[in-house]
Amino acid sequence: MLSIRCPSMLYNFKKKLPYFATLISALVVAVIAGFWIEAPRMAYADGGGGAEPSEFRKKSPRAKKTTSVRKRKTRQAKKGQKAHRSVRIARPRQVLVSFTISTTDDAIDEIAARYGLRKIAVDNNSLLNQRVGKFALKRRLSNALIKQLTGETLVTSAQPNFLYGLAASKPVQYTAEILKIPAVHKISKGSGVTIAILDSGVHRKHPALKNVISKQFDAVGKAGIGNTNHGTGIASIIVARGKMTGIAPNSRVLSARVFASDRRGRKPVAETFNLLRGLDWAVAEKSAVINMSFAGPKDNLFQQATTAASNKGTVLVAAVGNQGSRKPVAYPAAYETVLAVTATSIKNRLYRHANRGKQIMLAAPGVNVFVARRTRSYGLMTGTSAAAAHVSASIALVLQQNPAMTPNEAIASLIRVATDLGPKGHDNKFGHGLLNVYGALSH
């Protein structure tokens, strides 16, 4: 019987041996792992000295939160740096060279050949009393080249060809009620006052702008693709008629196209060279007010031009920019001779993306403003661009009533009656306060 049972038991044991081996192995691993995990804890608990090592320390919820916030801020910073690097503030392979007004074309060509420059265009700028040339480079513009060019006898200055962006975001004309436009128009409609708009051009066939643009000037030419959306919106705020009412509907409006998209369809930009041409034309056309609803970097050549325009009696109005509360007032609004305007909402709250700074003089409606679009339709515009247009048109109303006013006097008349919105007095958010054109006219 043993001879029969033993083989059967041996067979069953061999059959179940792998299961026993697996169970024993698991127990051995668990014991060893428990020893290595508990040993350090026991050592510190027994007064071995020092703090519990970080790999065994239990993280508090606050520590976890701090870590996650730090990681999120790092990702945001990297994203911001990447976005910043992708934005160009000037044409990397172009240079603007200013020559004395008497410099001949041959002399300019000789200097260009000496430095390996390819002439793109040369413009006689009467505002600067200089000849401004735009040249292409084989390599990126360097400080060394700028220094060499400025050393030439016939050269008055050399600088990058800076780029500017339009100061409006993507899209009930409540502004008429806030600014008391019906009452304002009983006093003034801007008759006889010329306002020039330096922008992306205007869609002249729009029902709200039909037969209201007196003259147009194209500073860009065939170099860029036209997109009149922004310029059409700005013009409609100033001079629209029909379904919507402009602030100064009887004013004489000029349009200078200085912005254009490139062949890749990117956002419209303006170069220093084209801005100089547009500003020079606007002043030559006897513009009393020039609206500049765009923002860009500090630009010495354009600053000289704005100063010259102001000295000729022109009021310059510009948007402060839409880069956010941590950014200072953008140029040209930051120049002393330019009136810087920020934007407010229907509830007179500051536009959250508006730049801040001591240069801000006035606030005006600029959030969800009803405007004309290039497609013969209507929409909403948000940004300090729209706010600047309201102030430009309001100055025209003041100048109709007081034609002998100087630019500073016209600006002072609006500042004096502005509705204080922030801390008492001038501040870096609202300037002197909300535009009150009715108060200026009835004062």
PyMOL commands that set and color helices and strands:
alter all, ss='L'
color gray80, all
select helices_A, chain A and resi 2-45+61-86+105-114+143-150+175-178+181-184+221-223+229-239+272-284+300-311+384-401+407-416+437-442
alter helices_A, ss='H'
color red, helices_A
select strands_A, chain A and resi 94-100+118-125+130-136+155-159+163-166+194-199+213-218+252-257+269-271+289-292+294-295+315-319+338-344+360-365+369-372+378-381
alter strands_A, ss='S'
color yellow, strands_A
deselect
rebuild
show_as cartoon
